[in-house]
Amino acid sequence: MKTYGKVIVVTGAGSGIGKELVLQLLKKDASVAAVDLNPVSLNELVAIASNGRLATFVCDISQRTEVEHLSEKVLEHFGAVDGIINNAGIIQPFVKVNDLSFETIEKVMQVNFYGSLYMIKTFLPHLLTRSEGHIVNISSMGGFLPVPGQSVYGASKAALKLLTEGLYAELLDTHVRVTIVFPGAIDTNIVQNSGVEMEKPDPSTMLSATAAAQQIIDAMGKNKFRSLVGKDAQFLDRIYRLMPKQAVHMITRKMKGLLRNS
Ligand SMILES: NC(=O)c1ccc[n+]([C@@H]2O[C@H](COP(=O)([O-])OP(=O)(O)OC[C@H]3O[C@@H](n4cnc5c(N)ncnc54)[C@H](O)[C@@H]3O)[C@@H](O)[C@H]2O)c1
């Protein structure tokens, strides 16, 4: 769906890819409902964007009732919604499943999978009434390829991938298009925002959030089924499909330094 003149809801809008999505959508004359857990980052967004087509909403997407209230508030403000970009997400600490608490496991699933599902289930009935609508879900290259130390994060993103692909099929004969996005390594503050302690990877090895957001909006505009954002995601997608076992060994060697051993 082309975003010009449309109303788009972006979750995780206060930082990283989400913030860039908001800024670029506004430049393309869309109206944007910017949603985040963090009110401070939303205020900072308003300070840099200051645009009559921008409205911010504090909401924890992992809470179903909060998402239901969110949809009421967004519809009250804009009158309609044409698209949602489920971008909010968190990573897990870089530890093995054996060392991961159920509390953390449930939180990661709750934000990355259920949060996106609550958004979809809440906004879809309205999107189906529009002449066109679009749902974009941000998974991860970790959603198709296992990364040791991020196994539950990967599982949450793989669940989102399958949910999205199922939705794509179910909505084929409607006016609602569906896109799944697999970013590779993107230069954002996701590590700190997720409360994870580790050294920040070298930014020169990562794609900028600006470039990632550009590619996501482009994929939306072209009604793409799937979008691999970054050379790393494109390369690993190919390798994993050709040689899954070798790809797992390769990524395990690469991630060895990051994985905390118990
Ligand atoms: N950065 C990467 O390398 C990378 C790679 C692959 C996929 N992704 C995915 O891209 C998306 C955006 O990540 P980012 O790197 O821009 O992260 P980020 O931490 O910079 O931004 C994420 C935003 O989501 C918000 N958020 C977190 N939990 C929330 C909740 N429960 N309700 C509402 N908002 C919440 C945070 O406050 C933050 O502003 C995530 O889904 C992430 O998993 C990122």
The ligand as an SDF file (V2000), in Angstrom:
LIG
                    3D

 44 48  0  0  0  0  0  0  0  0999 V2000
   18.2460   -3.8160   15.7900 N   0  0  0  0  0  0  0  0  0  0  0  0
   18.4050   -4.9690   15.1670 C   0  0  0  0  0  0  0  0  0  0  0  0
   19.5400   -5.4110   14.8770 O   0  0  0  0  0  0  0  0  0  0  0  0
   17.1980   -5.7890   14.7710 C   0  0  0  0  0  0  0  0  0  0  0  0
   17.4190   -6.9360   13.9860 C   0  0  0  0  0  0  0  0  0  0  0  0
   16.3320   -7.7150   13.6130 C   0  0  0  0  0  0  0  0  0  0  0  0
   15.0570   -7.3610   14.0200 C   0  0  0  0  0  0  0  0  0  0  0  0
   14.8730   -6.2550   14.7830 N   0  0  0  0  0  0  0  0  0  0  0  0
   13.5140   -5.9460   15.2100 C   0  0  0  0  0  0  0  0  0  0  0  0
   13.1680   -4.6420   14.8090 O   0  0  0  0  0  0  0  0  0  0  0  0
   12.2330   -4.0870   15.7250 C   0  0  0  0  0  0  0  0  0  0  0  0
   12.6940   -2.7070   16.1620 C   0  0  0  0  0  0  0  0  0  0  0  0
   13.9070   -2.8690   16.8620 O   0  0  0  0  0  0  0  0  0  0  0  0
   14.9520   -1.6900   17.1230 P   0  0  0  0  0  0  0  0  0  0  0  0
   16.2810   -2.2760   16.8820 O   0  0  0  0  0  0  0  0  0  0  0  0
   14.5400   -0.4540   16.4390 O   0  0  0  0  0  0  0  0  0  0  0  0
   14.7810   -1.5630   18.7090 O   0  0  0  0  0  0  0  0  0  0  0  0
   14.7380   -0.2860   19.6940 P   0  0  0  0  0  0  0  0  0  0  0  0
   14.9400   -0.8340   21.0470 O   0  0  0  0  0  0  0  0  0  0  0  0
   15.6190    0.7990   19.2120 O   0  0  0  0  0  0  0  0  0  0  0  0
   13.2140    0.1860   19.5470 O   0  0  0  0  0  0  0  0  0  0  0  0
   12.1640   -0.6180   20.0140 C   0  0  0  0  0  0  0  0  0  0  0  0
   11.1060    0.2650   20.6630 C   0  0  0  0  0  0  0  0  0  0  0  0
   10.0410   -0.6060   21.0870 O   0  0  0  0  0  0  0  0  0  0  0  0
    9.5760   -0.1300   22.3380 C   0  0  0  0  0  0  0  0  0  0  0  0
    8.9210   -1.2300   23.0680 N   0  0  0  0  0  0  0  0  0  0  0  0
    9.5110   -2.2920   23.6610 C   0  0  0  0  0  0  0  0  0  0  0  0
    8.5910   -3.0550   24.2710 N   0  0  0  0  0  0  0  0  0  0  0  0
    7.4020   -2.4560   24.0640 C   0  0  0  0  0  0  0  0  0  0  0  0
    6.0750   -2.7490   24.4700 C   0  0  0  0  0  0  0  0  0  0  0  0
    5.7940   -3.8150   25.2380 N   0  0  0  0  0  0  0  0  0  0  0  0
    5.0740   -1.9230   24.0780 N   0  0  0  0  0  0  0  0  0  0  0  0
    5.3480   -0.8300   23.3230 C   0  0  0  0  0  0  0  0  0  0  0  0
    6.5920   -0.4900   22.9150 N   0  0  0  0  0  0  0  0  0  0  0  0
    7.5990   -1.3000   23.2930 C   0  0  0  0  0  0  0  0  0  0  0  0
   10.8280    0.3630   23.0640 C   0  0  0  0  0  0  0  0  0  0  0  0
   10.4820    1.2780   24.0990 O   0  0  0  0  0  0  0  0  0  0  0  0
   11.5970    1.0170   21.9120 C   0  0  0  0  0  0  0  0  0  0  0  0
   11.2860    2.3950   21.7930 O   0  0  0  0  0  0  0  0  0  0  0  0
   12.1170   -5.1020   16.8700 C   0  0  0  0  0  0  0  0  0  0  0  0
   10.9600   -5.8910   16.7010 O   0  0  0  0  0  0  0  0  0  0  0  0
   13.3460   -5.9530   16.7200 C   0  0  0  0  0  0  0  0  0  0  0  0
   13.1840   -7.2520   17.2310 O   0  0  0  0  0  0  0  0  0  0  0  0
   15.9070   -5.4620   15.1690 C   0  0  0  0  0  0  0  0  0  0  0  0
  1  2  1  0
  2  3  2  0
  2  4  1  0
  4  5  1  0
  4 44  2  0
  5  6  2  0
  6  7  1  0
  7  8  2  0
  8  9  1  0
  8 44  1  0
  9 10  1  0
  9 42  1  0
 10 11  1  0
 11 12  1  0
 11 40  1  0
 12 13  1  0
 13 14  1  0
 14 15  2  0
 14 16  1  0
 14 17  1  0
 17 18  1  0
 18 19  2  0
 18 20  1  0
 18 21  1  0
 21 22  1  0
 22 23  1  0
 23 24  1  0
 23 38  1  0
 24 25  1  0
 25 26  1  0
 25 36  1  0
 26 27  1  0
 26 35  1  0
 27 28  2  0
 28 29  1  0
 29 30  1  0
 29 35  2  0
 30 31  1  0
 30 32  2  0
 32 33  1  0
 33 34  2  0
 34 35  1  0
 36 37  1  0
 36 38  1  0
 38 39  1  0
 40 41  1  0
 40 42  1  0
 42 43  1  0
M  CHG  2   8   1  16  -1
M  END
$$$$
